[in-house]
Amino acid sequence: MSRSLHAAQLALLNNQAGLPSAARALIVLAVVMTKWDRHRRTRKALHRLEPHLLKDIGFSRAAAEIEAGKPFWRD
C-alpha cells in the first residue's frame, strides 16, 4: 500500500455514522488527492515503458504519449 490510505479505505471511513462535516470534507479531499497521485504515478510509469512492453499491454508509443501527457486531474 502507498504512503497514503487507499481510496476504498477512505471511502469506508467516510461512511462512518456521526463524522463531523469537516472530517467528511477532509476525507473526500484525501480520496481525490489519492486518485490524482495514482494518475500521476501510472502516467509517469507508462511514459517510461519501452516499446516492446507497450506492445504487450496494447499501447502504441503515440497512445502512451497522449495518455502520459494528460494532467493528473483528468481521468
C-alpha positions, 0 to 999 in steps of 0.5 A: 500500500502507498504512503497514503490510505487507499481510496476504498479505505477512505471511502469506508471511513467516510461512511462512518455514522456521526463524522463531523462535516469537516472530517467528511470534507477532509476525507473526500479531499484525501480520496481525490488527492489519492486518485490524482497521485495514482494518475500521476504515478501510472502516467509517469510509469507508462511514459517510461515503458519501452516499446516492446512492453507497450506492445504487450499491454496494447499501447502504441508509443503515440497512445502512451504519449497522449495518455502520459501527457494528460494532467493528473486531474483528468481521468 
